[in-house]
Amino acid sequence: MLASYQLIVPNTVASPALVRDFVHRLAQSAGQDDVAAASMADAAAAASDYVIRFSYPENRFDELHAFCDVTPDSLNFRLTDRGLPRIPLEGAVPDEEGDAVQRLRAALADMQEVRWELRGYHGKELRFGRRLGKEPPGELLSRADTLRHPTHAAPAAEQEYSVRRFQPSDAAGIAELVYRVYGMTYDDEDYYYPQRIVAENASGAMLSVLAVHPSGEIVGHYALEQRDMPGIFEGSSAVVNPLHRGMHLMEKMRATAIEEGRAEGLKGLIFLPWCVHVYSQKANERFGAFVMSVNLNDSAPVAIEGFEAESLGQRVSTMLYYTPLQPRAPRPARVPAHLREMVSLLLEPMDGSVHFEDAGGEPGEGVLRVKELPHDALAEITVEGIDAHSGRELESGVQHLLVRSRAATIFLNVPMADPGCPALVAAAEALGFGFVGVGPDYTARGDALRFALLDEAPDPAHIHVYSERGQRLLAFALAEQARVRR
């Protein structure tokens, strides 16, 4: 490459003309005659015009980046934007975009290596080029000058919305919904790639439920996503178009997702609402989900609009709620005496009673499974089996995580049913792990005692818990953290 030139413009009416002039001048400088230079410039302007007209709902502000890369034998154009994750040259085209897409395709017809692709958080990028010295093209098509911004379908009566399972043709609509609500800030980049939404639903790793406007527009999405524990999915990725809130779409999607998950044979669902506010916790309580754990310092500080004082001052804690989807068989709980009262408080509302046993039985093979999330300074150790060496292996694993991953929080799950549970709990507490709750069906042997090793004690003033049972658990967990630190 000899040189690369860049132009940054706002997504306003004047910008396509600026892009045209930018490309025209560079094409002439690269040796293209007036007709060839104008053809390439018009293609760049038509692409910019399309993006500005149809990629920014509600006048969302953005910058378009136009690049011209000059090589010894070619001139290549690139256009990047962070608008709707939709490629106009593929699939069905909305009626109102038909003429613009036709003009765009005509403008690109004489270009080489035309490619438009989605790039997740980086938006989308159009590429095309021309070999230097190519014969000039024929008659040019002018671009449309009238610009507009697409709008949502107007709210309808509550009973007119439908709630249903995902179909592959819905993926582009889900990506657009996420963009309309969150721009490019949503915390799961997969939702900016429609093909990934299709693949995850097809593989069974995700079960998506949608709320659909009478016009066919997707205005809500709710997903059950597979987690590490077999048969356990997490309720997540709940998004509703703000114009259609107040229609109880979230509740309807969640209820449908629960029934679909039960029909699919899932074991249970976990939900992890933040503790920077209690609104999501209230929703879990309304649905009869059970408080199981308070995940202290669960994720790095994040800017949550309206709750910056709660979410930026320290790592964010979450509550763990659980909804069993199948009958839970009785199972032994070999829990140390000092934790039994709290374990009963958590499990009895769900199971009716807890059968505690003293340690006994034959020890199995020691197995520790480690999951690292370096971007969140987080790690989780799940013990699937306990033997005489498990305590030393746990200590070694913790040191490894602290040094290599620099984990600020390490969660630990210890199977209650394992005869070695009390001994390993004592070893964990000696390392600084404090009890935070129960991990329902978190191991191959059933429920787990859940602990957290924290590099810094959280400030309770920024941990908001809704239910009385959750508040009792939080107080107990903070007291345990203080005890093991001493």
C-alpha positions as CSV (number, residue, x, y, z in Angstrom):
1,M,0.0,0.0,0.0
2,L,1.3,3.4,-0.9
3,A,-1.1,5.5,1.2
4,S,-4.3,5.5,3.1
5,Y,-6.6,8.5,3.5
6,Q,-9.5,8.9,5.9
7,L,-12.5,11.2,6.1
8,I,-14.7,11.3,9.2
9,V,-18.2,12.9,8.7
10,P,-21.3,13.0,10.8
11,N,-24.5,11.2,9.7
12,T,-26.1,14.3,8.3
13,V,-27.6,15.4,5.0
14,A,-24.4,17.1,3.8
15,S,-22.1,14.2,4.3
16,P,-22.7,12.1,1.1
17,A,-21.5,15.0,-1.0
18,L,-18.4,15.4,1.2
19,V,-17.6,11.7,0.7
20,R,-18.1,12.0,-3.0
21,D,-15.7,14.9,-3.3
22,F,-13.2,13.1,-1.1
23,V,-13.2,10.0,-3.3
24,H,-13.4,11.9,-6.6
25,R,-10.2,13.9,-5.8
26,L,-8.3,10.8,-4.7
27,A,-9.4,8.8,-7.7
28,Q,-8.2,11.6,-10.0
29,S,-4.9,11.8,-8.1
30,A,-4.5,8.0,-8.6
31,G,-4.8,8.4,-12.4
32,Q,-8.5,7.8,-13.0
33,D,-10.1,9.9,-15.8
34,D,-13.0,12.1,-15.0
35,V,-15.7,9.5,-15.8
36,A,-14.0,6.7,-13.8
37,A,-13.3,9.0,-10.9
38,A,-17.0,10.2,-10.9
39,S,-18.2,6.6,-11.0
40,M,-16.3,5.6,-8.0
41,A,-17.1,8.7,-6.1
42,D,-20.8,8.2,-6.8
43,A,-20.7,4.7,-5.5
44,A,-19.1,5.9,-2.3
45,A,-21.7,8.7,-2.0
46,A,-24.6,6.3,-2.7
47,A,-23.4,3.9,0.1
48,S,-23.0,6.9,2.5
49,D,-26.5,8.1,1.5
50,Y,-28.1,4.7,2.1
51,V,-26.4,4.3,5.5
52,I,-27.5,7.8,6.7
53,R,-31.1,7.3,5.5
54,F,-31.8,3.8,6.8
55,S,-29.3,2.9,9.5
56,Y,-30.1,5.4,12.3
57,P,-33.5,5.2,14.0
58,E,-34.6,8.2,16.0
59,N,-31.8,10.4,14.7
60,R,-29.1,8.5,16.7
61,F,-25.9,10.5,16.2
62,D,-22.9,8.7,14.7
63,E,-19.8,9.3,12.6
64,L,-19.1,7.6,9.3
65,H,-15.5,6.8,8.5
66,A,-14.5,6.8,4.8
67,F,-11.2,5.4,3.7
68,C,-9.3,5.4,0.4
69,D,-6.4,3.0,0.2
70,V,-4.1,3.5,-2.7
71,T,-1.8,0.7,-3.9
72,P,0.4,0.6,-7.0
73,D,-2.3,-1.0,-9.1
74,S,-5.7,-0.3,-7.3
75,L,-7.8,2.2,-5.5
76,N,-9.9,0.7,-2.7
77,F,-12.7,2.4,-0.7
78,R,-14.0,1.4,2.7
79,L,-17.0,2.9,4.6
80,T,-17.6,2.0,8.3
81,D,-20.6,2.9,10.4
82,R,-22.1,1.9,13.7
83,G,-25.7,1.9,12.6
84,L,-28.2,-0.9,12.4
85,P,-26.5,-4.3,12.0
86,R,-28.1,-4.9,8.6
87,I,-26.6,-5.5,5.2
88,P,-28.8,-4.0,2.4
89,L,-27.3,-6.2,-0.4
90,E,-28.5,-9.4,1.2
91,G,-31.9,-10.9,1.9
92,A,-35.3,-9.3,1.7
93,V,-35.4,-5.5,1.4
94,P,-38.1,-3.4,3.2
95,D,-40.4,-1.7,0.7
96,E,-39.4,1.8,1.7
97,E,-35.8,1.0,1.0
98,G,-36.3,-0.7,-2.4
99,D,-35.5,2.2,-4.7
100,A,-32.5,3.2,-2.6
101,V,-31.1,-0.3,-2.6
102,Q,-31.6,-0.6,-6.4
103,R,-29.7,2.6,-7.0
104,L,-27.0,1.5,-4.6
105,R,-26.6,-1.9,-6.4
106,A,-26.4,-0.1,-9.7
107,A,-23.8,2.3,-8.4
108,L,-21.7,-0.6,-7.2
109,A,-22.1,-2.7,-10.4
110,D,-18.9,-1.5,-12.0
111,M,-16.9,-1.8,-8.8
112,Q,-14.7,-4.8,-8.0
113,E,-14.6,-7.0,-4.8
114,V,-17.7,-5.5,-3.3
115,R,-18.1,-6.8,0.2
116,W,-20.3,-5.5,3.1
117,E,-19.9,-7.3,6.4
118,L,-21.0,-7.0,10.0
119,R,-18.2,-6.4,12.6
120,G,-20.0,-6.6,16.0
121,Y,-19.2,-3.7,18.3
122,H,-17.3,-2.1,15.4
123,G,-20.5,-1.8,13.4
124,K,-20.4,-2.8,9.7
125,E,-18.0,-2.1,6.8
126,L,-18.4,-1.8,3.0
127,R,-15.4,-2.4,0.8
128,F,-15.0,-2.0,-3.0
129,G,-12.3,-1.1,-5.4
130,R,-11.1,-0.6,-8.9
131,R,-8.0,-1.6,-10.7
132,L,-6.1,1.5,-11.9
133,G,-6.3,1.9,-15.7
134,K,-9.7,0.2,-16.0
135,E,-11.9,1.3,-18.9
136,P,-14.3,4.0,-17.8
137,P,-17.9,2.8,-17.1
138,G,-21.0,3.9,-18.9
139,E,-23.8,6.2,-17.8
140,L,-23.9,7.0,-14.1
141,L,-27.0,7.0,-11.9
142,S,-27.5,9.9,-9.6
143,R,-28.2,9.4,-5.9
144,A,-31.4,10.4,-4.1
145,D,-31.2,13.7,-2.3
146,T,-34.2,13.3,0.2
147,L,-33.0,11.9,3.5
148,R,-35.1,10.5,6.3
149,H,-34.7,8.4,9.4
150,P,-36.7,5.2,9.9
151,T,-39.1,5.0,12.8
152,H,-40.7,2.3,14.9
153,A,-44.1,0.8,14.5
154,A,-46.6,2.8,16.8
155,P,-47.7,1.0,20.0
156,A,-50.7,-1.2,19.6
157,A,-53.3,-2.6,22.1
158,E,-51.7,-5.0,24.5
159,Q,-53.7,-8.0,23.2
160,E,-52.5,-7.4,19.7
161,Y,-48.9,-8.4,20.4
162,S,-47.9,-12.0,20.0
163,V,-45.2,-13.9,22.0
164,R,-43.6,-16.9,20.4
165,R,-40.4,-19.0,19.9
166,F,-37.6,-17.8,17.7
167,Q,-37.4,-18.6,14.0
168,P,-34.2,-18.2,11.9
169,S,-35.8,-15.3,9.9
170,D,-36.1,-13.3,13.1
171,A,-32.4,-13.0,13.7
172,A,-31.9,-9.7,11.8
173,G,-34.9,-8.2,13.7
174,I,-33.4,-9.1,17.0
175,A,-30.1,-7.5,16.1
176,E,-31.9,-4.4,15.1
177,L,-33.9,-4.4,18.3
178,V,-30.7,-4.6,20.4
179,Y,-29.2,-1.8,18.4
180,R,-32.3,0.4,18.8
181,V,-32.3,0.0,22.5
182,Y,-28.5,-0.1,23.3
183,G,-26.7,1.3,20.3
184,M,-23.3,-0.5,20.3
185,T,-23.1,-0.8,24.1
186,Y,-24.8,-4.2,24.7
187,D,-22.6,-6.5,26.7
188,D,-23.0,-9.5,24.5
189,E,-21.4,-8.9,21.1
190,D,-23.1,-12.0,19.5
191,Y,-26.3,-10.0,19.3
192,Y,-24.8,-7.8,16.6
193,Y,-24.3,-10.9,14.4
194,P,-27.6,-12.3,13.2
195,Q,-25.9,-15.5,12.0
196,R,-24.7,-16.2,15.6
197,I,-28.2,-15.8,17.0
198,V,-29.4,-18.4,14.4
199,A,-26.5,-20.8,15.2
200,E,-26.9,-20.6,19.0
201,N,-30.7,-21.3,18.8
202,A,-30.0,-24.1,16.3
203,S,-27.4,-25.8,18.5
204,G,-29.6,-25.7,21.6
205,A,-27.2,-23.4,23.5
206,M,-29.9,-20.7,23.5
207,L,-33.7,-20.6,23.5
208,S,-35.1,-17.3,22.3
209,V,-38.6,-16.0,22.8
210,L,-39.9,-12.9,21.0
211,A,-42.6,-10.3,21.4
212,V,-43.9,-9.3,18.0
213,H,-45.9,-6.2,17.0
214,P,-48.9,-6.7,14.8
215,S,-46.9,-5.2,11.9
216,G,-44.3,-8.0,12.3
217,E,-41.7,-5.9,13.9
218,I,-39.8,-7.6,16.7
219,V,-40.2,-5.4,19.8
220,G,-39.0,-7.8,22.6
221,H,-36.5,-10.6,23.1
222,Y,-35.9,-12.9,26.1
223,A,-33.4,-15.8,26.0
224,L,-32.5,-18.9,28.1
225,E,-28.8,-19.4,27.6
226,Q,-26.9,-22.6,28.5
227,R,-24.4,-22.5,31.4
228,D,-21.7,-24.8,32.5
229,M,-23.9,-27.0,34.6
230,P,-25.8,-29.7,32.6
231,G,-29.4,-28.8,32.2
232,I,-29.1,-25.4,33.8
233,F,-29.8,-22.3,31.7
234,E,-29.8,-18.6,32.6
235,G,-32.6,-16.2,31.9
236,S,-30.9,-13.3,30.1
237,S,-30.8,-10.9,27.2
238,A,-34.1,-9.4,28.1
239,V,-34.8,-6.4,25.8
240,V,-38.0,-4.5,25.1
241,N,-38.3,-1.6,22.7
242,P,-39.0,1.5,25.0
243,L,-42.0,2.5,22.8
244,H,-43.7,-0.8,23.7
245,R,-43.0,-1.0,27.4
246,G,-46.0,-1.1,29.7
247,M,-47.6,-3.9,27.7
248,H,-46.4,-6.6,30.0
249,L,-44.3,-8.1,27.2
250,M,-41.3,-8.9,29.5
251,E,-43.6,-10.9,31.8
252,K,-45.2,-12.7,28.9
253,M,-41.9,-13.6,27.3
254,R,-40.4,-14.9,30.5
255,A,-43.5,-17.0,31.3
256,T,-43.3,-18.5,27.7
257,A,-39.6,-19.1,28.0
258,I,-40.1,-21.0,31.3
259,E,-42.8,-23.2,29.8
260,E,-40.7,-23.9,26.7
261,G,-37.7,-24.7,28.9
262,R,-39.8,-27.1,30.9
263,A,-41.1,-28.8,27.8
264,E,-37.5,-29.1,26.5
265,G,-36.5,-31.0,29.7
266,L,-34.3,-28.3,31.2
267,K,-33.4,-29.0,34.8
268,G,-33.7,-25.4,36.0
269,L,-33.2,-21.7,35.4
270,I,-30.9,-19.2,37.1
271,F,-31.3,-15.5,37.1
272,L,-28.6,-13.0,38.1
273,P,-30.1,-9.5,38.7
274,W,-27.8,-6.7,39.7
275,C,-27.7,-5.3,43.2
276,V,-27.3,-1.7,42.1
277,H,-31.1,-1.6,42.2
278,V,-33.9,-3.9,43.2
279,Y,-36.2,-3.8,40.2
280,S,-35.1,-7.0,38.5
281,Q,-35.1,-8.7,41.9
282,K,-38.7,-7.7,42.4
283,A,-39.5,-9.3,39.0
284,N,-37.9,-12.6,40.1
285,E,-39.9,-12.5,43.3
286,R,-43.1,-12.0,41.4
287,F,-42.3,-15.1,39.3
288,G,-41.7,-17.2,42.4
289,A,-38.0,-17.7,41.8
290,F,-36.0,-18.6,44.9
291,V,-33.1,-16.6,46.4
292,M,-30.1,-18.9,46.5
293,S,-26.9,-16.8,46.7
294,V,-25.6,-13.3,46.9
295,N,-22.6,-13.1,44.5
296,L,-20.5,-10.5,46.2
297,N,-18.2,-8.5,43.8
298,D,-19.4,-10.5,40.8
299,S,-18.3,-8.2,38.0
300,A,-16.1,-5.1,37.3
301,P,-17.6,-1.7,37.9
302,V,-19.8,-0.6,35.0
303,A,-21.6,2.6,34.1
304,I,-25.3,1.8,34.6
305,E,-27.4,4.8,33.5
306,G,-29.2,6.4,36.4
307,F,-27.2,4.3,38.9
308,E,-23.6,5.5,38.3
309,A,-23.0,6.2,42.0
310,E,-24.0,2.5,42.9
311,S,-22.3,0.8,39.9
312,L,-19.0,2.7,39.5
313,G,-17.8,2.9,43.1
314,Q,-17.0,-0.8,43.5
315,R,-17.4,-4.2,41.8
316,V,-21.1,-5.0,41.1
317,S,-22.7,-7.7,43.2
318,T,-25.6,-9.9,41.9
319,M,-28.3,-12.0,43.5
320,L,-28.7,-15.6,42.3
321,Y,-32.3,-16.7,41.9
322,Y,-33.4,-20.2,40.8
323,T,-36.5,-21.7,39.2
324,P,-36.5,-25.5,39.1
325,L,-38.3,-26.9,36.0
326,Q,-38.3,-30.5,37.0
327,P,-39.1,-32.3,40.4
328,R,-36.0,-32.2,42.6
329,A,-35.2,-35.6,44.2
330,P,-34.2,-35.7,47.9
331,R,-30.4,-35.6,48.4
332,P,-28.1,-35.7,51.4
333,A,-26.5,-32.5,52.6
334,R,-23.2,-33.0,54.4
335,V,-23.0,-29.3,55.5
336,P,-20.8,-28.0,58.4
337,A,-22.8,-27.1,61.4
338,H,-22.2,-23.4,61.3
339,L,-23.8,-23.2,57.8
340,R,-26.9,-25.4,58.3
341,E,-29.3,-22.8,59.5
342,M,-28.7,-20.5,56.5
343,V,-28.7,-23.5,54.0
344,S,-32.1,-24.5,55.5
345,L,-33.4,-20.9,55.1
346,L,-32.5,-21.0,51.4
347,L,-33.5,-24.6,50.4
348,E,-36.6,-25.3,52.5
349,P,-38.9,-22.8,50.6
350,M,-38.0,-24.7,47.4
351,D,-37.7,-28.3,48.6
352,G,-39.8,-28.4,51.7
353,S,-37.1,-29.8,53.9
354,V,-33.3,-30.4,53.9
355,H,-31.9,-33.8,55.0
356,F,-28.6,-33.0,56.8
357,E,-26.1,-35.9,57.3
358,D,-22.8,-36.0,59.1
359,A,-19.8,-36.8,57.0
360,G,-19.7,-40.4,55.9
361,G,-19.4,-42.7,53.0
362,E,-16.5,-43.5,50.7
363,P,-14.5,-40.6,49.2
364,G,-14.5,-40.4,45.4
365,E,-12.0,-39.1,43.0
366,G,-11.0,-35.5,43.4
367,V,-12.0,-33.3,40.5
368,L,-11.7,-29.5,40.3
369,R,-13.0,-27.5,37.3
370,V,-11.8,-23.9,36.8
371,K,-13.4,-21.2,34.7
372,E,-11.5,-17.9,34.1
373,L,-13.0,-14.6,33.0
374,P,-9.9,-12.4,32.8
375,H,-11.8,-9.4,31.3
376,D,-13.9,-9.3,34.4
377,A,-11.1,-10.2,36.8
378,L,-13.3,-13.1,37.8
379,A,-12.8,-16.9,38.2
380,E,-14.9,-19.8,39.4
381,I,-13.8,-23.2,40.8
382,T,-16.4,-26.0,40.8
383,V,-15.5,-29.1,42.7
384,E,-17.0,-32.2,41.2
385,G,-15.4,-34.7,43.6
386,I,-13.4,-34.5,46.8
387,D,-10.4,-36.7,47.9
388,A,-7.5,-36.4,50.4
389,H,-5.6,-34.1,48.0
390,S,-8.4,-31.7,47.1
391,G,-7.5,-29.2,49.8
392,R,-3.9,-28.8,48.5
393,E,-5.2,-28.7,44.9
394,L,-7.6,-26.0,45.8
395,E,-4.8,-23.9,47.4
396,S,-2.6,-24.4,44.4
397,G,-5.4,-23.4,42.0
398,V,-6.2,-20.3,44.0
399,Q,-2.6,-19.1,44.0
400,H,-2.4,-19.8,40.2
401,L,-5.5,-17.7,39.6
402,L,-4.4,-14.8,41.8
403,V,-1.0,-14.6,40.1
404,R,-1.8,-15.4,36.5
405,S,-5.4,-14.1,36.1
406,R,-5.1,-11.4,38.8
407,A,-8.6,-12.4,39.8
408,A,-10.3,-9.9,42.1
409,T,-13.1,-12.4,42.9
410,I,-13.0,-16.2,42.9
411,F,-16.2,-18.2,43.5
412,L,-16.0,-21.7,44.8
413,N,-18.7,-24.4,44.5
414,V,-18.4,-27.4,46.9
415,P,-20.9,-30.4,46.4
416,M,-23.0,-30.8,49.6
417,A,-23.6,-34.5,48.9
418,D,-19.8,-35.4,48.9
419,P,-18.5,-37.0,52.1
420,G,-15.5,-34.7,51.9
421,C,-17.6,-31.5,51.9
422,P,-17.0,-30.5,55.6
423,A,-13.2,-31.0,55.3
424,L,-12.9,-29.1,52.1
425,V,-15.1,-26.2,53.4
426,A,-12.6,-25.9,56.4
427,A,-9.7,-25.8,54.0
428,A,-11.5,-23.2,51.8
429,E,-12.3,-21.0,54.8
430,A,-8.6,-21.1,55.9
431,L,-7.8,-19.7,52.4
432,G,-10.2,-16.8,53.0
433,F,-13.3,-18.1,51.2
434,G,-16.6,-16.9,52.8
435,F,-20.0,-18.5,52.4
436,V,-22.3,-16.6,50.0
437,G,-25.1,-19.1,49.4
438,V,-26.1,-22.3,47.5
439,G,-25.5,-23.2,43.9
440,P,-28.6,-25.2,43.0
441,D,-27.7,-28.3,40.8
442,Y,-24.3,-26.7,40.3
443,T,-22.4,-30.0,40.3
444,A,-22.8,-33.5,39.0
445,R,-23.7,-34.5,42.5
446,G,-26.4,-31.9,43.0
447,D,-26.4,-28.7,45.0
448,A,-23.2,-26.9,46.1
449,L,-22.2,-24.7,48.9
450,R,-21.1,-21.5,47.3
451,F,-18.2,-19.3,48.6
452,A,-16.3,-16.2,47.5
453,L,-12.7,-15.1,47.9
454,L,-12.6,-11.3,47.6
455,D,-9.6,-9.1,47.2
456,E,-11.5,-6.2,48.7
457,A,-14.5,-6.2,51.1
458,P,-17.6,-4.6,49.5
459,D,-19.4,-1.6,50.9
460,P,-22.9,-2.8,51.9
461,A,-24.3,0.7,51.3
462,H,-24.0,-0.1,47.5
463,I,-25.6,-3.5,47.7
464,H,-29.4,-3.3,47.4
465,V,-31.4,-6.4,48.2
466,Y,-35.2,-6.6,47.9
467,S,-36.5,-9.7,49.8
468,E,-36.2,-10.3,53.5
469,R,-34.6,-13.7,52.9
470,G,-32.1,-12.1,50.6
471,Q,-31.3,-9.4,53.2
472,R,-30.7,-12.1,55.8
473,L,-28.4,-13.9,53.4
474,L,-26.5,-10.7,52.6
475,A,-25.9,-10.0,56.3
476,F,-24.8,-13.5,57.0
477,A,-22.4,-13.5,53.9
478,L,-20.8,-10.2,55.0
479,A,-20.4,-11.5,58.5
480,E,-18.7,-14.7,57.1
481,Q,-16.4,-12.6,54.9
482,A,-15.3,-10.7,58.0
483,R,-14.9,-13.9,60.0
484,V,-12.6,-15.6,57.5
485,R,-10.6,-12.5,57.0
486,R,-9.9,-12.4,60.7
